[in-house]
Amino acid sequence: MSHVLKTALLFAIAAVLSAPVAAEEPAARDMHLSLSDCIDIALGNNTAITQSRFSREIAVAQIDGRRNAFLPSLSSNYRISRSVTGPREGAIFDQTTQTIVTTLGEDRVGGSQSVGSSLNITIFNAAQLANLAASKKSARAAEMDFKESRQQTVFLVKQRYFTLLQRMEQLDLAKEQISVSEESLRREKTMYEIGSTTIAEVLSAESQLASNRVALIARENDVAIARSQLAFSLGLSPDVSIVPTEKTFPVAPPPITYRESLERAMEGHPEILAQRHRMLASKDQLRATKYSVRFPSIAGSAGYGWQLNRGEGFTGVEDLFVKNYSYNAGISISMPIFNGLTAENNIKVQKLEYLRSREQLDQAKRQQAMDIRLSFLNLERLRRSIAANEAAVKAAEENFRLQDQRYNLGGGTFLERQQAQLQLFEARNQLVQDRFQYQIELAQLEQHVGGTLVQTDE
């Protein structure tokens, strides 16, 4: 090997070794899950459910706080003190010298020790009782909010699962459309080479293929976004790739009538029940505010104290009950008379809060009734649209087959065949979209009803 070749080989090896290595992106982890698997994972991991659970536990803890206000409070204390008073200057008349003599006294030291305990208990407080009742109803409202959060999570998972399936089927259609466009381009090029067509039709086929490839890129991006959104709703990292294992769902009518849906929602929807409990809690808070200015509060107290002064000896525990001790017991009754109209203003504000909560309950009922009505209308629209699109797909398939045959036999134009192809894939895309939108609307109806559409006997 010549010196020139050796030098060139060394330079080539050095260039390869010194070339920067492209960092590989971490591959997404695939998880093969059915719809029920996704729901189970979300109910255990979803952040909204976790936060709602904390809110429920806080509301329960507040009940304990209100209840504990009626328990007695016991306290004890111990005190020790020491005092020193400096000498005081004085004057006396000395009989011997017949003069006034200035004198300085001695320090005075004092101090004491004391020990004691006290007991206080609320005997009656109407406002605290009403506040306790309000806390219990607020806890029930928090429980209903927790159930509503679970139902919203279930709907979100179903919505994103069906959306992912829709995007995947539309991606398959986009790939199939590219295959058809590539075949059309090859045919046009062949026919152009033999002089059976014009360059314009070849360019038109190339343009259509390029447009389909752009659409394919968008479809691929849609699938990637749908996978990330589904993973996020499950409480997983967005880079987890969910692979659906359940792909076929029947387009069946809802197993419940509009009237049945409305009755179930009004009786047991978590959002309506939560608003009802909030209204009752607001009513109890109004009672508590009124009681605080119209009813007395009664409290009992008891105490014991013992003190030992400096210079006294402590001979034993029995001294606590023999000397220097004190006992006290009493009952206090407190009745508000006038507090600068603050109480009247508080009552007015709380009454307005109660009236607002009643209106919010009525609005929640009207909203659920409207949502259920719209869901049934949308389901009927989608059902009819699916039937129409199925017929449109069959007609478009037949039209494309005929236009393809006519074009091959020289009786049709390339433009007619291309339009038939576009109509076919548009109809198939619309059918896919309507089928999965129907499933999403069923899940939406389930959320508006407040539970599964099929009632099970417990």
Disulfide bonds with the S-S distance in Angstrom:
none
